[in-house]
């Protein structure tokens, strides 16, 4: 597995060969750790996340675990200012990302 350089996280680097979907909390957590998203967020003013061109779905629970720490830290507006999500294909991740962000922030508020 090769890691992307600098402030870019390419989900292609963390995809199971041939997979068209990113799904599950466990997978989201493992990609969060392997991608070093928390370290990258701390080091750069902007971070780009690339979704490969032949992915056709990313389940909100994947995003919820993958983005958990950075969304908890930055909040919704801060996350959208700092992170740029680029889909190389036709998949639009906006709905799944927004649902994941809402869940993260709702859970954070409920715990505090």
One Martini backbone bead per residue (centre of mass of N, CA, C, O) as a GRO file, in nm:
protein
  112
    1UNK     BB    1   0.094   0.038   0.026
    2UNK     BB    2   0.044   0.361  -0.065
    3UNK     BB    3   0.112   0.690   0.019
    4UNK     BB    4   0.020   0.989   0.015
    5UNK     BB    5   0.100   1.312  -0.031
    6UNK     BB    6   0.069   1.520   0.209
    7UNK     BB    7  -0.264   1.673   0.162
    8UNK     BB    8  -0.341   1.377   0.044
    9UNK     BB    9  -0.625   1.151   0.016
   10UNK     BB   10  -0.641   0.835  -0.138
   11UNK     BB   11  -0.873   0.583  -0.141
   12UNK     BB   12  -0.725   0.388  -0.329
   13UNK     BB   13  -0.500   0.310  -0.110
   14UNK     BB   14  -0.765   0.164   0.073
   15UNK     BB   15  -0.863  -0.043  -0.129
   16UNK     BB   16  -1.019  -0.308  -0.217
   17UNK     BB   17  -0.981  -0.502  -0.462
   18UNK     BB   18  -1.264  -0.411  -0.667
   19UNK     BB   19  -1.404  -0.217  -0.501
   20UNK     BB   20  -1.717   0.001  -0.492
   21UNK     BB   21  -1.724   0.009  -0.169
   22UNK     BB   22  -1.757   0.191   0.132
   23UNK     BB   23  -1.773   0.014   0.452
   24UNK     BB   24  -1.788   0.065   0.773
   25UNK     BB   25  -1.643   0.123   1.074
   26UNK     BB   26  -1.386  -0.048   1.065
   27UNK     BB   27  -1.286   0.065   0.796
   28UNK     BB   28  -1.281   0.362   0.875
   29UNK     BB   29  -1.076   0.329   1.104
   30UNK     BB   30  -0.843   0.204   0.938
   31UNK     BB   31  -0.819   0.449   0.745
   32UNK     BB   32  -0.762   0.662   0.954
   33UNK     BB   33  -0.494   0.538   1.045
   34UNK     BB   34  -0.345   0.481   0.769
   35UNK     BB   35  -0.375   0.790   0.657
   36UNK     BB   36  -0.329   1.011   0.881
   37UNK     BB   37  -0.551   1.242   0.908
   38UNK     BB   38  -0.478   1.383   1.178
   39UNK     BB   39  -0.192   1.472   1.099
   40UNK     BB   40  -0.262   1.622   0.841
   41UNK     BB   41  -0.455   1.828   0.967
   42UNK     BB   42  -0.227   1.957   1.153
   43UNK     BB   43  -0.023   2.043   0.896
   44UNK     BB   44  -0.271   2.167   0.725
   45UNK     BB   45  -0.499   2.391   0.576
   46UNK     BB   46  -0.544   2.165   0.357
   47UNK     BB   47  -0.756   1.883   0.248
   48UNK     BB   48  -0.751   1.606   0.025
   49UNK     BB   49  -1.015   1.391  -0.095
   50UNK     BB   50  -1.008   1.097  -0.290
   51UNK     BB   51  -1.239   0.955  -0.517
   52UNK     BB   52  -1.269   0.711  -0.705
   53UNK     BB   53  -1.416   0.655  -1.024
   54UNK     BB   54  -1.548   0.343  -0.937
   55UNK     BB   55  -1.716   0.454  -0.712
   56UNK     BB   56  -2.072   0.418  -0.588
   57UNK     BB   57  -2.017   0.398  -0.261
   58UNK     BB   58  -2.059   0.559   0.071
   59UNK     BB   59  -2.104   0.488   0.384
   60UNK     BB   60  -2.164   0.674   0.659
   61UNK     BB   61  -2.010   0.487   0.866
   62UNK     BB   62  -1.738   0.528   0.736
   63UNK     BB   63  -1.719   0.837   0.768
   64UNK     BB   64  -1.763   0.848   1.072
   65UNK     BB   65  -1.485   0.712   1.138
   66UNK     BB   66  -1.286   0.857   0.949
   67UNK     BB   67  -1.393   1.169   1.054
   68UNK     BB   68  -1.432   1.199   1.360
   69UNK     BB   69  -1.192   1.376   1.472
   70UNK     BB   70  -1.208   1.621   1.273
   71UNK     BB   71  -1.505   1.695   1.332
   72UNK     BB   72  -1.483   1.728   1.638
   73UNK     BB   73  -1.273   1.962   1.614
   74UNK     BB   74  -1.406   2.156   1.367
   75UNK     BB   75  -1.665   2.098   1.262
   76UNK     BB   76  -1.859   2.161   0.998
   77UNK     BB   77  -1.738   2.423   0.885
   78UNK     BB   78  -1.438   2.356   0.927
   79UNK     BB   79  -1.434   2.108   0.753
   80UNK     BB   80  -1.529   2.244   0.481
   81UNK     BB   81  -1.283   2.440   0.471
   82UNK     BB   82  -1.045   2.216   0.482
   83UNK     BB   83  -1.208   2.002   0.317
   84UNK     BB   84  -1.165   1.832   0.000
   85UNK     BB   85  -1.390   1.668  -0.209
   86UNK     BB   86  -1.292   1.433  -0.470
   87UNK     BB   87  -1.453   1.311  -0.754
   88UNK     BB   88  -1.356   1.111  -1.033
   89UNK     BB   89  -1.654   1.057  -1.070
   90UNK     BB   90  -2.012   1.020  -1.016
   91UNK     BB   91  -1.982   1.031  -0.721
   92UNK     BB   92  -2.177   1.177  -0.452
   93UNK     BB   93  -2.085   1.239  -0.104
   94UNK     BB   94  -2.257   1.456   0.047
   95UNK     BB   95  -2.478   1.301   0.201
   96UNK     BB   96  -2.293   1.107   0.363
   97UNK     BB   97  -2.122   1.323   0.500
   98UNK     BB   98  -2.350   1.483   0.640
   99UNK     BB   99  -2.456   1.245   0.804
  100UNK     BB  100  -2.194   1.190   0.957
  101UNK     BB  101  -2.162   1.466   1.087
  102UNK     BB  102  -2.425   1.467   1.245
  103UNK     BB  103  -2.361   1.216   1.416
  104UNK     BB  104  -2.103   1.313   1.549
  105UNK     BB  105  -2.224   1.574   1.680
  106UNK     BB  106  -2.453   1.439   1.835
  107UNK     BB  107  -2.276   1.247   2.007
  108UNK     BB  108  -2.102   1.462   2.136
  109UNK     BB  109  -2.335   1.616   2.278
  110UNK     BB  110  -2.449   1.369   2.441
  111UNK     BB  111  -2.182   1.321   2.610
  112UNK     BB  112  -2.137   1.626   2.734
   0.00000   0.00000   0.00000
